[in-house]
Amino acid sequence: MYKSEIHTLLSSFVPTGLNEMNEVSLMNRVETKYVFSAKRLPFLLDRLSTSYKVLEIDTIRIFPYHTTYLDTYDFLFYMQQVRGKLNRHKIRYRRYESTGLSFLEIKKKTNKNRTIKWRIENSLDINSPDENASAFIKEYMHDSFLDLRPVLIDKFTRITLVGTELKERITLDYNLNFSSPEGENSELPFLAIAELKRERHSGQPHIGKIMKQIGVHPNSFSKYCIGSALVKDMPRKNTLKQNLLLINKIENEYTKST
């Protein structure tokens, strides 16, 4: 099984801790995503082991994440994303299951295609932001957004790699599970998402060369939008057609290789 291979390969990585991670927090960055079959993760890890360290906390190197996305009642943030609007926002609560820490995060995609992130330690309070959260949102959104509510829950497993020479991080997400507050659910055990985070675009990255070898190209992929489209009857679903077809293609590839 490829999951046992992942554990074996991760043992060959030099570990890094949270203190060193803070030096490459990259709260203002450019991002490049790759979407591919989860069975290709061992191939990728094998070729990254000499150029990256792996985040390790209390001897653990693979971490479960729990994300709750917030949106307005008319799905403003979702609509901004599917319309391709720049200077758009995303608001979410992210809980790190291994540590119990929870953060409220605001992500902004600028018109220069950079991602800026702000966050505070905060937990979702009875399905709505508390006073500290509301003040934080107002500070960066320049609006009250008092009608924000949980609209999507995303659970996944993550491996975090940190460059040994370059100031960059790679996150590898798999075991994706989406659900709505109403109980609709969609699991994507066959899918993996690699995301390169760095200060600026500077030539073809190492991971890009590896992905090119297996025919995987950079791809715009929003877990929030795709997850919402999979569990709900969302508007403008047709704009996500290319990614939904890609998911089906990857599922077929994964099934045939089983």
N, C-alpha and C positions, 0 to 999 in steps of 0.2 A: 504493500500500500504506500502511496506517495506521502501520506502523513507521517509514517514511521521514518521515511527517508528525510523528511524535513527536520525531524528531531535529531537525526544522526548528523546531518549537514550543519545544523546550527551549533553543534558542539565543537565544530572546527573554527568558529568565529572567535575573534578576540572580543571579550565583553566590554561594555561601557555602561556607566551609571547615569542616574538622573542629573547629577551635577554637571557632567560633561555635556549631557543633552541640552542643558540650559544655554550653553555657549553657541548652540546651533538651533535656537528656538525658531528663527526665521519667521517672525510674525509679519514681516513684509517681504514677499517672495514672488517668484514665478513658479508655476506648477506644470508638470507634464504627466499625463496619465496613460497607462497601458492596460487594456482589458484582454484577458486570455483565459485559457483553461487552467483550472487549479492544478491539474496534473503536471503542468510545466514548471511549477514552483521549485522542485528539486533541481532542475536544469539551471534555473535562474540563480538560485542560491549558490550552487557549486561554482558558478562563474563570478560571483560577487564577493566570495569569501576573502580574497586577498586584498580587496580595495575598501572594505567596509568592516566596521565593528557592529556588534549587535547589542541592543539595549537589554540589560539584564537587571532584574530587581529580585532580590532574595532567591537567587539561583533560577528564576523563571525567565524564559526568553520568548514565550508566546503568550499573548494577553487577550482576554475577552473584553470587548467594549460594548457599551450600551448607550445609544444616542436617541434622544427625543427631539424631533424637529418641531418648531413652532411656526405658525403662519396666521394670517388674518382669516376672517371668515370667508372672504372672497379669494383666498389663496394668492395674495399679492406677490409673495416671494417666488412661489412656483411659476406664476405667469411671467414674472421678470426673466426667469431663467429660460423657459421654453421659447420666449420671444427673442432671446439673445441680447437682452438689454445689458449694457455695461453700466458701471456704477450701481450694481445690484447687490442685494444683501441676503444673508441667510442667518437665521438665529436658531440655536440648538442648545440643549443640555447634553453634556457628555459625561458619562460616569465610567471611571476606570475600575472595573470589577475587582482587579487584583489588589488595589490599594483602598478602595472605597471612596476615593476622592471624586467630587462632582464639580463641574465647571459650567457656567453659562457662557457661551461663546457667540460672538458676532463676527461673521466673515463678510468682507466686502470685495467684490471683483471690480477693479477700477477700469476706466476707459483706456488705460495703458496695459490692460491684461495682466495686472499684478493682483495678488491676493493679500489683503491686509486682515489680520485677525486680532481681536481684543477679547479678553476673557477675565472673569472673576470666579473665585470659588463660591459656588452657590448650588443649591438643590431645588428641584422643582417642588413647589409648595401647593398641594391640593390642585394640581392641574393648571396653575396659573402663576406667573412671576410674583415674587414677594416685593416688598418696598425697595430693598436693595437692588433687586434685579430690574425693577421698573426704572429706577434712577439711572442704572447703568445703561439700559437700552435707550433712554431719552438722551443721554450724554452723547452717544455715537450715531443715533438715528435721526436726531433733530426733529423728532416727532414722538407722540405719546404711544401709539400703537397699543392702546388699552384693550383691544379685542383679540390679542394674541392668544392662541390656544394650541395644545398639542395636536398634531395631525398625523405624525408618522413615527414609529419606533423602528430603529435599525440596530440589529445585533450582529456583530462580526468578530472574527479573530484577527489579531494584528501582530506582525513582526516589524520592528523598527530598526533600520540600519543607518549608521552614521559614517560618513566618508572619513577615511584615515588621513587624506591629504587635502581634499576639497571641502569647503564649508557647504555641505549638502546632506540631506536625509532622504531615505527611501522608506516608504511604508508599504507593506505587503498585506493586503486584506483578503480574507477568504472566509468560508462558512457564513455567507451572508443570509440574513433572515430579516424580512420586512413584515411589519404588522401595523394595522390601524388601531386607534383607540376603540373602534367598534368591533374588533375581533377578526377582520380579514387578514389573511396571512399568505406570504409567498417566500419560499426558500430557494436559494440558488447555491447548492453545495458544490456545483461544478465550476463556479466562476471565481476568478481572482482578479484583483485590481492592484497594480503597482503605481505608486505616485512618487515622482521625483520632485523634491522641494529644494530650491537653491536661490541664491540672491539675484542672479540674472542669467539670461541665456548666454552661453559662451561655448559655441561649437557643439558637436554631437556628443552627448554624455555617454559614459561607459555603458550604462544600462540600455541606451538607445541602440548601440552597436550589437549588444547581445540579443535584444528583441528583434532587430532586423534579421538576424540569422534564422529565427523561427517564424518570420513573416508577420510579426506583430508590430503595428504602427501606433504612434501617439493618437489618442482618441479623447474627445470631450465626453465626459461621462459623469453625470450627477447622481450620486446615490439617492439623494432626496427626490429628485424628479422621477427617476426610474422606479424607485420603490413605491412612490405614490401612484404611478401609472399601473404598476403591477397589482396593487391591492384595492384600487379605487377606480371608479369611472371618472377620470380626470378630463378637463377640457384640453383641447389642442394636443391630444395624444399623438396625432399624426406627425408632429414635429419630432417626436422621439422614435419614429419608425426605424430609422437606421440602427440605433442602439438596441432596440427590441429584436430586430432581425439578427444582430450580432450575438445577442444572448442565445437565441435559438440555435445559431450555427455552432457556438461554443458548447452548448448542451449536447448537440449531436456528436461533436468531436469527442467529448468526454465519455459519452455512452458507448460509442464504437470502440474506444480504447479500453473499456472495462473488461 
